[in-house]
Every structure is written in C-alpha cells, then in structure tokens.
C-alpha cells in the first residue's frame, strides 16, 4: 500500500492525495465493483481482473501471464522490489 492517503470522490474516482495538495486518480470504483480480484498494473496504471488472465507458465512460487493492458510478461510474485501489479481492494475475512 502507498504511504499517501486515498479517498473516494462522489463520481467514484479513488484518488491518492499528496502533501502539496496534488492528487492522482488511481481507479474508478464503479469499474472494479464487478471484478473478482481487481489489480492495478504497475507498468501502465490500468485496472484489470487478475482472475481473468491466462497463465502461460507455472513455477513453484508464481504464475507467469501476459497483462491484458500493456501486453507485458508479468508474474504473481508480490514480494519483488517492483511487483508487476498492486491489489486494488483487500479482501476482509
């Protein structure tokens, strides 16, 4: 997760607010509400459903797939220094 606070605007946009009163739109909640596991691509910033991608290779610690947004090879290792995606909504159990 980011060190900057996030907030949801009335139109559904979720933004990340910075110290100098600037902000960045992360995603729109209306687009991700029907996704099973929405993630943000850390290469291009597009939101996609990780459950809908097709694995092209499987290792013991991760799966390799092609991102639907920027067509890059990515994997499911979130412990890398620069992971290929960030989870949008954490599942509360």
C-alpha positions as CSV (number, residue, x, y, z in Angstrom):
1,X,0.0,0.0,0.0
2,X,1.0,3.6,-0.6
3,X,2.2,5.9,2.1
4,X,-0.2,8.6,0.8
5,X,-3.9,8.7,1.9
6,X,-6.6,7.7,-0.5
7,X,-10.1,9.0,-0.7
8,X,-13.1,8.3,-2.9
9,X,-14.8,11.2,-4.8
10,X,-18.5,11.4,-5.4
11,X,-18.2,10.3,-9.0
12,X,-16.5,7.1,-7.9
13,X,-12.9,8.0,-8.6
14,X,-10.4,6.9,-5.9
15,X,-7.5,9.3,-5.6
16,X,-4.2,9.4,-3.9
17,X,-3.6,12.8,-2.3
18,X,-0.1,14.1,-1.9
19,X,1.4,16.6,0.5
20,X,1.4,19.6,-1.9
21,X,-2.4,19.2,-2.5
22,X,-1.8,17.4,-5.8
23,X,-3.5,14.1,-6.4
24,X,-3.5,11.1,-8.8
25,X,-6.6,9.2,-9.9
26,X,-6.0,5.5,-9.2
27,X,-9.2,3.9,-10.5
28,X,-12.9,4.3,-10.6
29,X,-14.8,2.2,-8.1
30,X,-17.7,1.7,-10.5
31,X,-15.4,-0.2,-12.9
32,X,-13.9,-2.5,-10.3
33,X,-17.0,-3.4,-8.3
34,X,-17.9,-6.3,-10.6
35,X,-14.3,-7.7,-10.9
36,X,-13.3,-10.8,-8.9
37,X,-9.8,-9.6,-8.0
38,X,-9.0,-6.2,-9.4
39,X,-5.4,-5.1,-9.6
40,X,-3.6,-2.1,-10.9
41,X,-0.8,-2.7,-13.5
42,X,2.4,-1.1,-12.1
43,X,3.7,-0.6,-15.6
44,X,0.8,1.4,-17.3
45,X,-1.7,2.1,-14.4
46,X,-4.7,0.3,-15.9
47,X,-7.0,-1.7,-13.7
48,X,-7.7,-5.3,-14.7
49,X,-9.1,-8.5,-13.2
50,X,-6.3,-10.9,-12.2
51,X,-8.8,-13.8,-12.3
52,X,-9.4,-13.3,-16.0
53,X,-5.7,-13.6,-17.1
54,X,-4.5,-16.8,-18.6
55,X,-1.3,-18.3,-17.1
56,X,1.3,-19.1,-19.7
57,X,3.8,-20.7,-17.4
58,X,3.7,-22.0,-13.8
59,X,6.6,-22.1,-11.4
60,X,6.7,-23.3,-7.8
61,X,6.4,-19.8,-6.4
62,X,4.5,-17.9,-9.1
63,X,2.5,-17.9,-12.3
64,X,3.6,-16.0,-15.4
65,X,1.0,-14.3,-17.6
66,X,0.6,-11.5,-20.2
67,X,-1.1,-8.4,-18.9
68,X,-4.3,-7.6,-20.8
69,X,-3.5,-3.8,-20.8
70,X,0.1,-3.3,-21.9
71,X,0.9,-6.9,-23.1
72,X,3.9,-7.3,-20.9
73,X,5.0,-10.6,-19.3
74,X,4.2,-10.4,-15.6
75,X,4.2,-12.8,-12.7
76,X,2.3,-13.2,-9.4
77,X,5.2,-12.5,-7.1
78,X,4.2,-9.6,-5.0
79,X,7.3,-9.7,-2.8
80,X,9.6,-8.4,-5.6
81,X,11.2,-4.9,-5.3
82,X,8.9,-3.7,-8.2
83,X,5.9,-6.0,-8.4
84,X,4.0,-6.2,-11.7
85,X,0.7,-5.2,-10.1
86,X,-0.8,-3.9,-6.9
87,X,-4.0,-5.2,-5.3
88,X,-6.9,-2.7,-5.5
89,X,-9.3,-3.9,-2.9
90,X,-8.1,-6.0,0.1
91,X,-10.5,-8.9,0.9
92,X,-11.7,-8.7,4.5
93,X,-12.4,-12.0,6.1
